[in-house]
Amino acid sequence: MTVKLQLDRVSKKFGSLMVADDVSLDVDAGEFFVLLGPSGEGKSTLLRMIAGIETPDSGTIRIDGQDVTDLPPNKRNIAMVFQNYALYPNMNVYRNIAFPLKMQYFPPDEIEPKVRDVAKTLGISEILDRRVNQISGGQQQRVALARAIVRNPTLFLLDEPLSNLDARVRFAARAELKKIQRDLGQTFFFVTHDQKEAEVLSDRTGVLHHGVFEQIGPFDQLYDTPATRWIGDFVGDVPMNYVPWTESGTSGSMGFRPEWATVSPDGAQSATVQVAERVGDFTYLLCTTANGLRVYLRSLRSMSVGSEVRFNVDRHVFFGGPKDGEDERVSSERPERLPPRRA
């Protein structure tokens, strides 16, 4: 597949803060790529460099094989959708969508069919005459997308476009956005701190941490086989559990998710419930073992604080011991099963 976006050893520093440290990435044509990470990790800066709003200190940015590192934004044939959508409140929906075409001096008889066609694609034909402050947040998102699509860009850059929506609207907007991207067959580069957005939307997710990609891959891969303990802690509703491990000269730790353990009365391992929180059909338990380890478990039964819980670990990953100054990383050598630990 043709590479649509390529970052080759891109770096950016603000004073002593390195926000992009020799970053390389290939995004394929038609891919929905999500850039995920906590606040302050350089996500928006990386997006702004792709857009041409910021200039990298070193490295190369290519779009469709063309070196655009030093090109201004208007020469890159990209479209951006911002967190607040940046719609013009003094204009109706039609004029908002048509605005970029007017700026490119398209004649009116060419603008109208383009606007109406994209409005039909996004299901907003019936609101073209309404002002943007009279429509819902979900409709405003579609208007912002329509304004981007009508220019026929080669790459879409989306900077936390769902974060201002309430939870119910956001749920529907995620599914709608993914459908739109698939229908268009266009390349989307989407920045977010929301893991659920990454899980639902992405073909691949890249997690940025301290200016570098900690891991890149399908979201399920990040969840099931985190490359480092930091990924194991960051990805998921609760941090991964870790149990120290030493055998045959190999040291490190076993990592397992709450749902990878089975809570049962005849479990080989024991812990005491410190916090119990009911979420849907499950109760999430924060427990401590006799030797002071903290573990998160998931149970179909309600458990009271202070009670003993027994469990078996059915699945795990093994993190090999770190080198000096490095995070523990997943080892290719994985023992078959986590051995029982005695309280």
Backbone hydrogen bonds, N-H to C=O, Kabsch-Sander energy under -0.5 kcal/mol:
donor,donor_aa,acceptor,acceptor_aa,energy
4,K,2,T,-0.5
4,K,27,V,-2.2
5,L,27,V,-2.1
6,Q,62,R,-2.7
7,L,25,L,-3.1
8,D,6,Q,-0.5
8,D,60,T,-2.9
9,R,7,L,-0.6
10,V,23,V,-3.1
11,S,58,S,-2.2
12,K,20,A,-2.5
14,F,17,L,-2.9
15,G,13,K,-0.6
17,L,14,F,-2.3
18,M,16,S,-0.7
19,V,12,K,-1.8
19,V,17,L,-0.8
20,A,12,K,-1.8
21,D,211,G,-3.2
22,D,20,A,-0.7
23,V,10,V,-3.1
25,L,7,L,-2.3
27,V,5,L,-3.1
29,A,2,T,-3.1
31,E,28,D,-1.8
33,F,31,E,-0.8
33,F,188,F,-2.8
34,V,204,R,-2.3
35,L,190,F,-3.3
36,L,34,V,-0.7
36,L,206,G,-2.9
37,G,192,T,-0.9
41,E,38,P,-1.1
46,L,42,G,-2.1
47,L,43,K,-2.1
48,R,44,S,-2.6
49,M,45,T,-1.8
50,I,46,L,-1.9
51,A,47,L,-2.2
52,G,48,R,-1.1
53,I,48,R,-2.1
54,E,48,R,-1.6
57,D,11,S,-2.3
58,S,11,S,-1.3
60,T,8,D,-1.9
62,R,6,Q,-2.8
63,I,66,Q,-2.2
64,D,4,K,-2.7
66,Q,63,I,-1.9
68,V,61,I,-2.7
68,V,66,Q,-0.7
69,T,61,I,-0.7
71,L,68,V,-1.7
75,K,72,P,-1.9
76,R,73,P,-1.7
79,A,155,L,-2.3
81,V,157,L,-2.6
85,Y,82,F,-1.0
87,L,84,N,-0.6
91,M,88,Y,-1.7
93,V,130,R,-2.4
94,Y,128,L,-2.7
96,N,92,N,-2.1
97,I,93,V,-2.3
98,A,94,Y,-2.4
99,F,95,R,-1.3
101,L,98,A,-0.8
102,K,98,A,-2.0
103,M,99,F,-2.1
104,Q,100,P,-0.7
105,Y,102,K,-1.7
106,F,101,L,-2.3
110,E,107,P,-2.0
111,I,107,P,-1.7
112,E,108,P,-2.2
114,K,110,E,-1.1
115,V,111,I,-2.6
116,R,112,E,-2.7
117,D,113,P,-2.0
118,V,114,K,-2.2
119,A,115,V,-2.3
120,K,116,R,-1.9
121,T,117,D,-2.0
122,L,118,V,-1.8
123,G,120,K,-0.9
124,I,119,A,-2.8
125,S,119,A,-0.6
127,I,124,I,-1.5
128,L,125,S,-1.1
130,R,127,I,-1.7
132,V,91,M,-1.2
134,Q,131,R,-1.9
135,I,132,V,-1.0
140,Q,136,S,-2.4
141,Q,137,G,-1.9
142,R,138,G,-1.6
143,V,139,Q,-2.2
144,A,140,Q,-2.5
145,L,141,Q,-2.3
146,A,142,R,-2.7
147,R,143,V,-2.5
148,A,144,A,-1.4
149,I,145,L,-3.1
150,V,146,A,-2.5
151,R,148,A,-0.9
152,N,149,I,-2.6
154,T,77,N,-2.7
155,L,77,N,-0.8
156,F,187,T,-2.5
157,L,79,A,-3.3
158,L,156,F,-0.5
158,L,189,F,-2.7
159,D,81,V,-2.6
159,D,157,L,-0.5
160,E,158,L,-0.8
160,E,191,V,-2.2
163,S,160,E,-1.1
165,L,162,L,-1.7
170,R,166,D,-2.9
171,F,167,A,-1.8
172,A,168,R,-1.4
173,A,169,V,-2.7
174,R,170,R,-2.2
175,A,171,F,-1.2
176,E,172,A,-2.1
177,L,173,A,-2.6
178,K,174,R,-2.1
179,K,175,A,-1.9
180,I,176,E,-2.5
181,Q,177,L,-2.4
182,R,178,K,-2.2
183,D,179,K,-2.8
184,L,180,I,-2.5
185,G,181,Q,-2.1
186,Q,181,Q,-0.8
188,F,31,E,-2.1
188,F,186,Q,-0.5
189,F,156,F,-2.8
190,F,33,F,-2.9
190,F,188,F,-0.6
191,V,158,L,-3.2
192,T,35,L,-2.4
195,Q,193,H,-0.6
198,A,194,D,-1.6
199,E,195,Q,-2.9
200,V,196,K,-2.5
201,L,197,E,-2.6
202,S,198,A,-1.7
203,D,32,F,-3.3
204,R,32,F,-1.2
205,T,217,G,-3.2
206,G,34,V,-2.7
207,V,215,Q,-2.7
208,L,36,L,-2.6
208,L,206,G,-0.6
209,H,212,V,-3.0
211,G,41,E,-0.8
212,V,209,H,-1.4
214,E,207,V,-2.8
214,E,212,V,-0.7
215,Q,207,V,-0.8
217,G,205,T,-2.1
221,Q,218,P,-0.8
222,L,218,P,-1.6
223,Y,219,F,-2.1
224,D,220,D,-3.1
225,T,221,Q,-2.7
229,R,328,E,-1.7
232,G,228,T,-2.1
233,D,229,R,-2.1
234,F,230,W,-2.5
235,V,231,I,-2.9
240,M,232,G,-0.7
241,N,256,F,-2.5
243,V,254,M,-2.2
245,W,252,G,-2.4
247,E,250,T,-2.4
250,T,247,E,-2.3
251,S,249,G,-0.5
252,G,245,W,-1.9
253,S,319,F,-2.1
254,M,243,V,-3.0
255,G,317,V,-3.2
256,F,241,N,-1.8
260,W,257,R,-1.6
261,A,258,P,-1.3
262,T,312,N,-2.9
263,V,261,A,-0.6
264,S,262,T,-0.6
264,S,310,R,-1.8
267,G,264,S,-2.0
269,Q,311,F,-2.1
271,A,309,V,-2.0
272,T,288,T,-2.8
273,V,307,S,-2.6
274,Q,286,L,-3.3
275,V,286,L,-1.8
277,E,284,Y,-2.6
279,V,282,F,-3.2
282,F,279,V,-1.9
283,T,299,S,-2.9
284,Y,277,E,-3.1
284,Y,282,F,-0.5
285,L,297,L,-2.8
286,L,275,V,-2.6
287,C,285,L,-0.6
287,C,295,V,-3.1
288,T,272,T,-1.9
289,T,293,L,-2.5
292,G,289,T,-1.9
295,V,287,C,-2.4
297,L,285,L,-2.5
298,R,258,P,-0.8
299,S,283,T,-2.4
306,G,273,V,-2.9
307,S,304,S,-1.8
309,V,271,A,-2.8
311,F,269,Q,-2.1
312,N,262,T,-2.1
314,D,260,W,-2.6
314,D,312,N,-0.6
315,R,260,W,-1.0
317,V,255,G,-2.3
319,F,253,S,-3.3
319,F,317,V,-0.5
320,G,318,F,-0.6
320,G,329,R,-2.4
321,G,251,S,-2.1
326,E,323,K,-2.4
329,R,320,G,-0.8
330,V,227,A,-2.2
331,S,318,F,-3.0
334,R,332,S,-0.8
